[in-house]
Amino acid sequence: MSLTATNIFSLIDTEVKTNTTTYPLATKVLDINVALDDAIDIAIRSCGIGQYDDTNQTDYPIITTNLVSGQRDISYTADATGNLILDIYKVMVMNSSGVYFEIPQVDMQSERGTERFYDGLNTTGTPSKYDRTGNGIIFDVIPDYSQTAGIKIFINREGSYFTVSDTTKKPGIDGRLHEYLVVSPACKYAERNSLDNHTALYNRKVLLEKKISEVYSKKDRGVRKILSKRPFNFI
């Protein structure tokens, strides 16, 4: 059963016998948003190929930016609507013919064959690899051409959070898991106030976290898994 914000607020009060005075709405919303972060983290780690995204988001978790001649690096912190980027899992670059292709991520600090990142020769051309450093992406070569929306980044991002004015809004996670946004805040309140039902709430919280993982791991059920042979080099 899916829950609205009003439902969640009311059920939390029922769980720990509170009201807007003993458990102020602003504090309650903060705890709910922390629980949403926790749920999203579990979902992202569990869902594999079928990438998670908050269903309240109004666009896809893909951002584009211009590829600029002479500009080797780009920085990123948020998507086009201001949602914090949690992680990236694919980068594509448009070549001079206008075709996107995926480029692999490397670690220029430890991997071999990454000399072009730091050899000082400032090689120009079409990027073929990227390194992530801090909140930036650095290409192995300096682009010698420009393309509008020439960089496409596939991301994981934060959820669509609740505010104190929300009433009918529903969490952007699977409706079967909305109970987690009741139990987790209630558990925090019970812990802060040394309530007798803290242990019971904590145990329910753990079970719901396992359920989140199970639900999102099954999102890949329709994906056909193929075993492939790989050569092994024995030394």
Summary of the structure (lengths in Angstrom):
residues: 235
radius of gyration: 22.7
end to end distance: 56.8
largest distance: 69.5
contacts: 631
relative contact order: 0.23
helix: 32%
strand: 21%
